[in-house]
Amino acid sequence: MNKRLTTFLSVLVVLVLLPLSPSNAASQTGGICSKAGKTKVISGKTFKCIKSGKKLSWILTPSISKVTPEAPKIVETWWRAMLDSRSFSQVPRVIQSIDIKSAPNVPKSETDKIAAHFNDTLIYWSQFVVNPQPLYTTIVSEKDYEWYMKRWQELGSDNTGQYWWDKTGNGEGGAVGWNNSGQINMYFKVLTTRPSTLATREHVFHEVTHFFQATALKDEVNNTPCWFGEGQAQFIQSAHADKSETVAKSIAIQNRKWAISAVNKYIGTTNSVDGLFNALTNISRGDVLCNRTEPLLGYTLGQLVNEKLVADFTWIKVIDFMKKSPENGWQASFNSTFGISAEDWYKKDLIPYLIAELKI
């Protein structure tokens, strides 16, 4: 073998053994790949083959911290967050007004039980925001369809109507809707055949939270991610389930067990970290997985996200974020209120917490 050929081969071996530079790794994003789900690591960056339509291409996956909180700190985190939300107990100067009407077939005892829980709920939320219009509340039974539809039209034909009636089917349910003029209405559907499961402090807190979300966020509430709306309502429902901290904590533990179980089942069908990041960023409020079918990620994953949000930034900061969102949009308001973008918070703090909670 002559000297020039030997030198050429030596240089070739060195080049083959050298890793791709970061710039070469970056160029892999969008490149064509052959099998969905396949991964490769280049210069410490992980790329995953993702199918979009008929095209397969390499996508850079998020870098998630592997550090997970210790088990005792998990309990401290979620309960500390709930205690923070419970710490606001001043009677405000102005309390949200309410207008309750019940359909003819609703037992008076059920109306009275639901109405009894409104006082504490309205006092609590009025510390932060008050709607100049009353909270128009309608209680119906499964026998009051025609009365309900007439009442719905009187309230401005909001975005509940026939859809909500069909959604509740033969069961119970609650809903908050708003019409084209911005009026926010609340509905409860109970059954005449048995005592209502909605006539509890925690369920009233849940539904009333939606009213104040819509009051604070206005139209921007429709742009918030899946985890926010129902998740915050679940968080507040659990934190304020009873006036006794001991009882409330016991109820919160049960609610969280349900949430963790549901999210674990969902994650079991996906790659764990990728599945969490996708659920946080790509599943919208209107997605069936968010609030219509199992795993009801808006409720389940949402509760876990909101407890971490409050634990990291405090409840009053979350209220500030809500109030800023109508003018700036929720993502810009998240960044300006908490000093970090939502996606960076997911990667740096939230997903490690969820990994520990879900025991992935």
N, C-alpha and C positions, 0 to 999 in steps of 0.2 A: 504493500500500500504506500503511495507516494506521500510526501510530507504535507502538500497542500490539501489532499483529500482527508488526511488525518485531522488537520486543523479544522476543516469544515465540519466534520462529524462531531468533534468535541464541542464546538460552538452550538451545533444543533441539539446536542444532549442537554447542554446548559439551558437553552431556551425552552425545551420541552419541560424541564423540571421546574422552571420558574412559575410561581402562581400568577394569575391574572392580576393586573393592577386594579385599584379601585375604579378607575375610569372605565376599564373593560367590564368590571362587574356591573357598573351602572348601565352599561349598554345592553345588558342581558334583558332588562325590563322591556317588555313588549316583543321580545324575540319569539320566534316560533318554537313550540315544543310539541312532543308527540303523544303524551299521555296525561290526562287530567289527574291532578293529585300528586304527581311526582314532584319531588323537591331536590334541590342541589344547593350546595354552599360554595360561594365564591368570595374570596377575600373576607371571610367572616360574615358575609351577608347571605341570608337564606332566600332563595327564590322558589316559588311554587307554580306549577303548571295549572292554569285556570282556564276553564272553557267559558267563553262568552259568545253566545250564538253558536256559530259553526266554527269559530276560530279558537285555537289553543295557543296561549302565549304565556311567557314567564312573567310573574308579578313578584315584586319585592315584598316579603311579608314583614309585619311590624316586629321590631325588636322589643321583647317583653322581659322585664326583670324577673329573674328566677327566685329572688328573695321573697319569702312568704312570712306573714306575721305569725307569731307564736299563738297557740290556741287560747291561753288566758286573755291575750290582748284582743282577740276577736270579740269575745263577750264584752269586754270593756269598750270596744269601738261602737258596736251597734246600740248598746244600752246607754252609753254616754251621749250618743246622738239623740236618742229618744228623750232622755232626761233634759237635754238642752232645749228641745222643742216644748217640753212640759214646763219649763222654768218661767215662761211668760204667762203671768196670771193676773195682770192688772185689769180692772174694769175700765174700758175706754170711755171717753166722753161721749162719743157717738157710737151707737150699736146698730148693726145692720138690721133694717126692718124686714119683715116677712109677711107674706100673704098666703095662707093655707086654705085650700079648698079640697073637700073630699067628695068622691062620687057617691051616688045614692046607695050602692050596695056594699060599701066599705063599712065594716062594723065600727061603731064609735070607739070601742075599746082600742082598736088598732090605731085609729087616728090619734087618740089621746097618748098612746105609748110612743108613737113616732114623734109627735109634737113635743113631748116632755123632754126630749134630748136636744132640741134645737137651741135652747137658751144658752147652755154652756158652749156649744159649738159656735154660735154667732158671736158671743162675747170673746171667745178665743181669737177667732179670725179677724174681728173688728179692731184688734190691737194693731193690725198691719195694713189693712185695706178695707174700704167700705164702698159699696156700690150705691150710687144715688137712687137707684130704683129698688123697689122691694125684691126680695127673693120670692118669686112666684112659685109656690109649691103645690103640686097636684097629687093627690093620693087616689088611686083607682083599684078596682078588683078585676078579676077575670070576667066578671059579668057586666062590665061597664064600657064596652068597646065604643058604642055610639056616643055616649056621654063624653068619653075621653077624646074622641076625634073632634067633637064640637068645641070642647075646652081648648084643645090644641090649636084650632083655628083662631079662637078668640085671643090666644096668646101670641099670635103672629106667625103660625105655621113654621116653627123652628125646625131644626134638623133631626128631630126624633120621629114623631108621627107614626106612620104605618110601619116604618122600619123597626122602631123600638118595640112596638107592640108585637110584631112577628118574632123578633129576637127573644123576647121573654117567653113566648109560647104559652105553655100551660103552667109556667112557674112564676116566680117573683123576680123583681129586678128594680134597679134604680137607674136614673139617667139625668144628665144635664144637657140641655140644648140651647142654642141661641139663634134668633131670627135675623133677618136682614137689617133690622134697625139696631141690632146689638143687644136687645133684651135677652136676659139669661133666665131660663126656666128650669125647674127641677121637678122630676116625676118619681113616684114610688108606685109599684104595682104589688099588691098583696093578694092573698087567697082567702076566700070566704070559708074554706074547708078546714083551716087550721090556723093557729096563731102564727103571726108573721115572724120570720127570722130577720127581717129588716128593722124591726122595732127594738133596736139595741143602740147603745151609745156609739159603739165602734162603727156601725154601718151608717149612722147619720153623720158622724164625723167624716167618713169616706166621701159620701155624696156632696156634702157641703163644701168640702175641700175643692171639688171640681168647680163649684160656683165661684169661689174666690180665685182659683187659678185663671178662669176666664175673665174675671174682673181685673186682675193684675196684668195678665199677658195680652188681653184683648185678642185680636186676630192672630197674633203670633203664636198663640197656644196651638194652632193647627200645624205649625212648622216644627214644634219641639219633637225630640226623638221619642221613639216608642217607650223608653224606660221612664220618661218624666211624668206624664199625666197620671196614669193609674199607679205608677210606682210611688209617687209622692202621696197619693191618696191612701195607699196601703200602709205606707210608713206612718202617716198621721193617725190612721185608724188603729194601728197597733200601739203607738205611743200613748194614745189617749183613750184606750179601750175601757178604762175604769178610772175613777178618781183615786183609787188606791194604787200606789206604785207597785206594790207586790202583786196585786191582781192583774194590773196592766202588763207587767213583765211576764207573768205566766201566759197570758193570752198572746203576747208578742212572740214568745218562744214557739207556740203552736203554729202561729201564722208563718214564722220563718222556717219551720220544719217543712211545711207544705211548699213554700217557695223554693227551698234548696232541693227538695226531692224533684220538683217539676223541672228545674233548670238542669239538674244532673241527668235526667232522662233525655233532655234535648241535647246536651253536650255529648252524651253517649253515642249519638248518631253523627257526630261531626268530629273533626280534629279539635281537641280541647281549646287551645289558645286561639286558633283561627276561628273557631265557632263562637267564642265569646266576643272577639273583636268584631266579627261580622254582625252579631246580634246587636251590639252597641252602635254600630255605625250605619248599617245597611237596612235594618228592619224598621220600617216606618210605622207611624201610628195606624195607618190604614191596612197594614198587613194582617192577614188572618191569624198568623202566629202571635201577633201582639195582643189582641184582646177578644178574639172570637173562638179560637180552638186551642187545645193544649199545645204547647205548655203555657199559654197566656203570658208571654214574656213581659208584657207591659206591667202586669201585676207581680209576677214572681221575680224575675231578674230585676225589674224596676224597684222593688222594695229594697233589695240588697244594694243597688246602686245609690239610692237616695239616702240610706243610712250612712254609707261611706261619704257621700257628698256633705252631709251635715256634720259628720265627725271631723272631716278634714277642714271645713271652712266656716262652720257654725250656722245655726238656723237663721239668724238675722241676716247673714250674708246671702243665704239662699233667697230670702224675701227681697233683698236689694236686687239680686239677679233677675227675679221675676218682674220687678217694677221697671227695670231698664230695658227689658227685652222688646216691648212694643216699638220703641224708637230705633233701636240699633240692631234688632234681630238677636235670636237667642245665642248664636255662636259667638258673635262679637261681644255680647254682654257677658257671656261666660268668661271670656278671656279678660275683659276689663275688670270684672268683679273679683275673680279668683286669682288673677295673675298667671294663668296658664290656659292653653287651649284645651278644649274638651278631649281631643284625640291624644294629646300629650299626657293629660291626666289619666285617661284610660290606660295607657301603656305604662306609665311610671308608677301609679299608685293603685288604681282601681283593679286592674286585672290580677296583679299579685294578691290582692285581698280576696278576690273572688276565687282564685285558685286554691287559697288556703281554706276558704269557707266550703267550697265544693269538694275539697280533698281530691283534686285532680292529680 
